[in-house]
């Protein structure tokens, strides 16, 4: 079962990046080729019907969303585009701000990464408070795309990030 594998391979790092935070480290999972392949398959599976993808594009959120999102796009046979921190993309971008615990941050996407009417899957490693994923969804919608789903390896259910995403579908492999 993929959930058991994930829980076995996720390393808890206390007080990172600051005191009081219990960081869920995915690097041991990434180091296990067989487990990584199973996780990528599990992330992609709900977005395939009769062998065909139900999405037109996969977006991955910097940086671990790139690691998981690119092979998910490959499994589905669709293109991939990165969502990055400000100033990291070389072409014209659209940006979206979102609230942090103390302050605000922003993400960007190439303005031609999503086309009107495309069904988009957004991939990241973790759903916590939902701020980054919600901002990513708003970027897709501003460009005329439809959020077909948000797929994450880990969901921190006690932080209620899913609520912030509203009616947008969320697929998580393991919930803490």
TORKOL-4160 file (C-alpha; in steps of 0.2 Angstrom, whole numbers, padded with zeros to 4 digits, m for minus):
176
<pt num="1" X="0000" Y="0000" Z="0000"/>
<pt num="2" X="0007" Y="0017" Z="m0005"/>
<pt num="3" X="0001" Y="0026" Z="0011"/>
<pt num="4" X="0011" Y="0014" Z="0022"/>
<pt num="5" X="0027" Y="0016" Z="0011"/>
<pt num="6" X="0025" Y="0035" Z="0012"/>
<pt num="7" X="0023" Y="0035" Z="0031"/>
<pt num="8" X="0038" Y="0023" Z="0032"/>
<pt num="9" X="0049" Y="0034" Z="0022"/>
<pt num="10" X="0044" Y="0052" Z="0027"/>
<pt num="11" X="0057" Y="0058" Z="0040"/>
<pt num="12" X="0051" Y="0070" Z="0053"/>
<pt num="13" X="0063" Y="0084" Z="0057"/>
<pt num="14" X="0058" Y="0094" Z="0073"/>
<pt num="15" X="0061" Y="0113" Z="0074"/>
<pt num="16" X="0064" Y="0115" Z="0055"/>
<pt num="17" X="0064" Y="0128" Z="0048"/>
<pt num="18" X="0060" Y="0136" Z="0064"/>
<pt num="19" X="0056" Y="0131" Z="0082"/>
<pt num="20" X="0039" Y="0122" Z="0084"/>
<pt num="21" X="0038" Y="0116" Z="0066"/>
<pt num="22" X="0038" Y="0097" Z="0063"/>
<pt num="23" X="0045" Y="0096" Z="0045"/>
<pt num="24" X="0040" Y="0082" Z="0034"/>
<pt num="25" X="0056" Y="0078" Z="0024"/>
<pt num="26" X="0052" Y="0068" Z="0008"/>
<pt num="27" X="0071" Y="0066" Z="0003"/>
<pt num="28" X="0071" Y="0048" Z="0010"/>
<pt num="29" X="0056" Y="0044" Z="m0001"/>
<pt num="30" X="0065" Y="0052" Z="m0016"/>
<pt num="31" X="0080" Y="0041" Z="m0013"/>
<pt num="32" X="0070" Y="0025" Z="m0015"/>
<pt num="33" X="0067" Y="0022" Z="m0034"/>
<pt num="34" X="0053" Y="0009" Z="m0032"/>
<pt num="35" X="0044" Y="0019" Z="m0019"/>
<pt num="36" X="0045" Y="0035" Z="m0029"/>
<pt num="37" X="0038" Y="0026" Z="m0044"/>
<pt num="38" X="0023" Y="0020" Z="m0034"/>
<pt num="39" X="0020" Y="0037" Z="m0027"/>
<pt num="40" X="0021" Y="0045" Z="m0045"/>
<pt num="41" X="0009" Y="0032" Z="m0051"/>
<pt num="42" X="m0003" Y="0035" Z="m0036"/>
<pt num="43" X="m0003" Y="0054" Z="m0039"/>
<pt num="44" X="m0007" Y="0051" Z="m0058"/>
<pt num="45" X="m0020" Y="0037" Z="m0057"/>
<pt num="46" X="m0036" Y="0048" Z="m0053"/>
<pt num="47" X="m0032" Y="0058" Z="m0068"/>
<pt num="48" X="m0032" Y="0044" Z="m0081"/>
<pt num="49" X="m0048" Y="0036" Z="m0088"/>
<pt num="50" X="m0048" Y="0021" Z="m0099"/>
<pt num="51" X="m0029" Y="0024" Z="m0102"/>
<pt num="52" X="m0032" Y="0042" Z="m0107"/>
<pt num="53" X="m0027" Y="0057" Z="m0097"/>
<pt num="54" X="m0042" Y="0068" Z="m0090"/>
<pt num="55" X="m0030" Y="0083" Z="m0089"/>
<pt num="56" X="m0022" Y="0093" Z="m0102"/>
<pt num="57" X="m0007" Y="0100" Z="m0092"/>
<pt num="58" X="0002" Y="0097" Z="m0076"/>
<pt num="59" X="0009" Y="0112" Z="m0066"/>
<pt num="60" X="0021" Y="0109" Z="m0052"/>
<pt num="61" X="0024" Y="0121" Z="m0037"/>
<pt num="62" X="0042" Y="0126" Z="m0033"/>
<pt num="63" X="0052" Y="0116" Z="m0028"/>
<pt num="64" X="0046" Y="0099" Z="m0023"/>
<pt num="65" X="0031" Y="0100" Z="m0035"/>
<pt num="66" X="0043" Y="0100" Z="m0049"/>
<pt num="67" X="0050" Y="0084" Z="m0043"/>
<pt num="68" X="0033" Y="0075" Z="m0042"/>
<pt num="69" X="0024" Y="0085" Z="m0055"/>
<pt num="70" X="0036" Y="0081" Z="m0070"/>
<pt num="71" X="0035" Y="0062" Z="m0069"/>
<pt num="72" X="0016" Y="0064" Z="m0066"/>
<pt num="73" X="0015" Y="0074" Z="m0082"/>
<pt num="74" X="0025" Y="0061" Z="m0091"/>
<pt num="75" X="0014" Y="0046" Z="m0085"/>
<pt num="76" X="m0001" Y="0055" Z="m0091"/>
<pt num="77" X="0007" Y="0060" Z="m0107"/>
<pt num="78" X="0004" Y="0079" Z="m0105"/>
<pt num="79" X="0015" Y="0094" Z="m0104"/>
<pt num="80" X="0022" Y="0101" Z="m0088"/>
<pt num="81" X="0025" Y="0119" Z="m0083"/>
<pt num="82" X="0033" Y="0126" Z="m0067"/>
<pt num="83" X="0025" Y="0138" Z="m0054"/>
<pt num="84" X="0040" Y="0148" Z="m0047"/>
<pt num="85" X="0045" Y="0161" Z="m0035"/>
<pt num="86" X="0046" Y="0179" Z="m0041"/>
<pt num="87" X="0059" Y="0183" Z="m0054"/>
<pt num="88" X="0064" Y="0165" Z="m0058"/>
<pt num="89" X="0055" Y="0163" Z="m0074"/>
<pt num="90" X="0063" Y="0170" Z="m0090"/>
<pt num="91" X="0047" Y="0174" Z="m0100"/>
<pt num="92" X="0032" Y="0186" Z="m0097"/>
<pt num="93" X="0023" Y="0180" Z="m0081"/>
<pt num="94" X="0007" Y="0182" Z="m0072"/>
<pt num="95" X="0008" Y="0182" Z="m0053"/>
<pt num="96" X="m0003" Y="0179" Z="m0038"/>
<pt num="97" X="0000" Y="0184" Z="m0020"/>
<pt num="98" X="m0005" Y="0174" Z="m0005"/>
<pt num="99" X="m0004" Y="0176" Z="0014"/>
<pt num="100" X="0009" Y="0169" Z="0025"/>
<pt num="101" X="0008" Y="0167" Z="0044"/>
<pt num="102" X="0018" Y="0184" Z="0045"/>
<pt num="103" X="0017" Y="0193" Z="0029"/>
<pt num="104" X="0014" Y="0189" Z="0011"/>
<pt num="105" X="0022" Y="0179" Z="m0003"/>
<pt num="106" X="0020" Y="0178" Z="m0022"/>
<pt num="107" X="0021" Y="0165" Z="m0036"/>
<pt num="108" X="0022" Y="0167" Z="m0054"/>
<pt num="109" X="0018" Y="0157" Z="m0070"/>
<pt num="110" X="0022" Y="0160" Z="m0088"/>
<pt num="111" X="0007" Y="0169" Z="m0096"/>
<pt num="112" X="0007" Y="0155" Z="m0110"/>
<pt num="113" X="0008" Y="0140" Z="m0098"/>
<pt num="114" X="m0010" Y="0137" Z="m0098"/>
<pt num="115" X="m0022" Y="0140" Z="m0112"/>
<pt num="116" X="m0041" Y="0144" Z="m0111"/>
<pt num="117" X="m0051" Y="0129" Z="m0107"/>
<pt num="118" X="m0037" Y="0118" Z="m0103"/>
<pt num="119" X="m0040" Y="0106" Z="m0088"/>
<pt num="120" X="m0025" Y="0108" Z="m0076"/>
<pt num="121" X="m0018" Y="0097" Z="m0062"/>
<pt num="122" X="m0008" Y="0106" Z="m0049"/>
<pt num="123" X="0005" Y="0095" Z="m0040"/>
<pt num="124" X="0015" Y="0098" Z="m0024"/>
<pt num="125" X="0023" Y="0088" Z="m0011"/>
<pt num="126" X="0012" Y="0095" Z="0004"/>
<pt num="127" X="m0004" Y="0103" Z="0007"/>
<pt num="128" X="m0003" Y="0113" Z="0024"/>
<pt num="129" X="m0013" Y="0129" Z="0026"/>
<pt num="130" X="m0018" Y="0129" Z="0007"/>
<pt num="131" X="m0011" Y="0147" Z="0003"/>
<pt num="132" X="0001" Y="0142" Z="m0010"/>
<pt num="133" X="m0011" Y="0129" Z="m0019"/>
<pt num="134" X="m0025" Y="0142" Z="m0018"/>
<pt num="135" X="m0014" Y="0155" Z="m0027"/>
<pt num="136" X="m0009" Y="0142" Z="m0040"/>
<pt num="137" X="m0027" Y="0139" Z="m0043"/>
<pt num="138" X="m0031" Y="0157" Z="m0045"/>
<pt num="139" X="m0017" Y="0159" Z="m0058"/>
<pt num="140" X="m0024" Y="0144" Z="m0068"/>
<pt num="141" X="m0041" Y="0152" Z="m0068"/>
<pt num="142" X="m0035" Y="0169" Z="m0072"/>
<pt num="143" X="m0027" Y="0162" Z="m0088"/>
<pt num="144" X="m0044" Y="0154" Z="m0093"/>
<pt num="145" X="m0039" Y="0136" Z="m0087"/>
<pt num="146" X="m0050" Y="0124" Z="m0076"/>
<pt num="147" X="m0042" Y="0117" Z="m0061"/>
<pt num="148" X="m0046" Y="0098" Z="m0063"/>
<pt num="149" X="m0037" Y="0094" Z="m0047"/>
<pt num="150" X="m0023" Y="0097" Z="m0034"/>
<pt num="151" X="m0013" Y="0082" Z="m0030"/>
<pt num="152" X="m0001" Y="0081" Z="m0015"/>
<pt num="153" X="0009" Y="0067" Z="m0007"/>
<pt num="154" X="0006" Y="0074" Z="0011"/>
<pt num="155" X="m0009" Y="0083" Z="0018"/>
<pt num="156" X="m0008" Y="0091" Z="0035"/>
<pt num="157" X="m0026" Y="0089" Z="0039"/>
<pt num="158" X="m0026" Y="0098" Z="0056"/>
<pt num="159" X="m0022" Y="0114" Z="0047"/>
<pt num="160" X="m0038" Y="0114" Z="0036"/>
<pt num="161" X="m0029" Y="0119" Z="0020"/>
<pt num="162" X="m0042" Y="0109" Z="0010"/>
<pt num="163" X="m0056" Y="0121" Z="0016"/>
<pt num="164" X="m0046" Y="0136" Z="0008"/>
<pt num="165" X="m0047" Y="0127" Z="m0009"/>
<pt num="166" X="m0066" Y="0128" Z="m0009"/>
<pt num="167" X="m0074" Y="0116" Z="m0021"/>
<pt num="168" X="m0058" Y="0112" Z="m0030"/>
<pt num="169" X="m0054" Y="0093" Z="m0030"/>
<pt num="170" X="m0039" Y="0088" Z="m0019"/>
<pt num="171" X="m0031" Y="0071" Z="m0020"/>
<pt num="172" X="m0018" Y="0067" Z="m0006"/>
<pt num="173" X="m0009" Y="0051" Z="m0004"/>
<pt num="174" X="m0007" Y="0052" Z="0015"/>
<pt num="175" X="m0015" Y="0063" Z="0029"/>
<pt num="176" X="m0007" Y="0068" Z="0045"/>
